[in-house]
Amino acid sequence: MLFNSEGNLMFKKSLLAAVALILAPLGANAQALVDASDVDIIAALIQEEGYRAVVSIDGVGDPKITSSANGYEFVVYFYGCTDGDNCRDVQFSVSFDMEDGMSLTRAQDFNLEKRWVKVYLNEESDPLLEMDVNLYGGVSATNFKDTLDWWVILMDDFIEFIDF
């Protein structure tokens, strides 16, 4: 017999202590995951970054958040929802009403330069800037806030690009 009952107990305690020490940093760094199933959590994260967040419902019954940055209003639309609930992803969107619109060539020039956002033109050739974000399965709050920061940076880049 390798351990008597007292030695076996000490071994188990030592093993548990070692496992606790190994896992302790994981618990300290663990964050609850954020997904698109709770619009209020997304709104709170937007507000934590210093932006307003007004929750409402879009034309098809899904949630949306209206916000603004640097004087420009944008909307966070929720997609992949079931009856307006349990959504899977979001889309940041802003549109610009330009007097003469924007050429398709100019929109393509911007799209070729930028990785995360895309410009589309509506029927009046006014640009819409959009960024889709897959939240299915969850991301950390830090990741979502970083995505929001990138959205604001890229929105500012576009505003400068079109000299709006």
FENWO-V38237 format. One line per field, one symbol per residue. ss: DSSP state (H for helix, E for strand, C for the rest). phi: phi as a letter, one per 40 degrees, with the letter a starting at -180 (. if undefined). psi: psi as a letter, one per 20 degrees, with the letter a starting at -180 (. if undefined). A space follows every 50 residues. Layout:
# FENWO-V38237
ss = ???
phi = ???
psi = ???
This chain:
# FENWO-V38237
ss = CCCCHHHHHHHHHHHHHHHHHHHHHHHHHCCCEECCCCHHHHHHHHHHCC CCCEEEECCCCCEEEEEEECCEEEEEEEECCECCECCCEEEEEEECCCCC CCCHHHHHHHHHHCCCCEEEECCCCCEEEEEEEECCCCEEHHHHHHHHHH HHHHHHHHHHHHCC
phi = .cbccccccccccccccccccccdccccccbccbbccbcccccccccdcg bcabcabccbgccabbaaafgbcbbbcbbgcbfgbfcbabbcaabbccdb gbccccccdccccbccbbbbbcccgccbbbacbcbcggbcccccccccdc dcccccdcdcdcfc
psi = pgqrhghgghgggggggggghgighghhipqqqpajiohhgggghghhjj qqoopapaijjqqqppaqpkjpprqoqprkqoljrlrhrrpppqqpnpgj aqqhggghgghhhqghqqpqpaijkpqppqoqoojpiqrqhggghhgggh ggghgggggggil.
